[in-house]
Amino acid sequence: MTSMNTQVLFYIIVLLIITYLINIPFGIVRKRYKKFSIGWFLCIHAPIPIVAFIRISTHVSFKFIPILIAAAIAGQMTGSRVKRSNT
């Protein structure tokens, strides 16, 4: 594996982690809205420009978008399952 491949792999892994982590708070907020409402829609789509900017600036290929979508869905699902404390 060349250093370029290692660098791209590193960017992909970091981007997957960032995508997952960015979507957790949006998943938490999303569960407050009625399904298919404007707020619900915004919570799902608001992180996309952030992830797209990072993907483009790190020169990660568009071929990895399906994996990034999976990480975003996982983050949204994790966020929607977070229990609110009553303290």
ABEGO torsion letter per residue (X at the ends): XBAAAAAAAAAAAAAAAAAAAAAAAAAAAAAABBBGBAAAAAAAAAAAAAAAAAAAAAGBBAAAAAAAAAAAAAAAAAAAABBBBAX
